[in-house]
Amino acid sequence: MSSNVRNIVIAGLGGQGVLKASDIVADVAFAAGLDVKKSEIHGMSQRGGSVSSDVRFGSRVFSPMVPDGEADFLVVLDPTQIEVNRAVLKPAGILIDPSLLAGHKLKSDKSINVALLGVLSRHLDFPESAWLTAITGHLAPKLHSMNFAAFETGRNA
């Protein structure tokens, strides 16, 4: 594996926006001219079961799957999924979970995925405008202002 490949795993429960969040991350990296690969694992997602998505990007990426112990970032949308997915995180990797938003109020719990992307964005070298463009492209116009606010909440948490 090339050392310039970044590995991100996003995990949560069905209906929390795991796949939407991974689509946004992939679009941000792709817009920056990077090679991007993405994979998804759907458990019983329609019933609130575990869902995870791997996003890998860099100058050249050969596989969409993040091997255990190699995730630079583990973004977990539901606290119950931390231990279930912790094995993917490398020893120096960063866990991003809802506790990082403690004390901040989101307009809707449905925007937790975008709020945690705001936290993630602080660790990646992409302009904020690229994130907002990707969010705009993946969400209905009526959801833009709420999700822009959620992204800023995470970015400033």
Secondary structure, DSSP 8 states (H G I E B T S, - for coil): --TT-EEEEEEEETTS-HHHHHHHHHHHHHHTT-EEEEEEEESSGGGT-EEEEEEEEES----SS--TT-EEEEEESSGGGHHHHGGGEEEEEEEE-GGGGTT---S-GGGHHHHHHHHHHTTS-S-HHHHHHHHHHHS-GGGHHHHHHHHHHHHH-
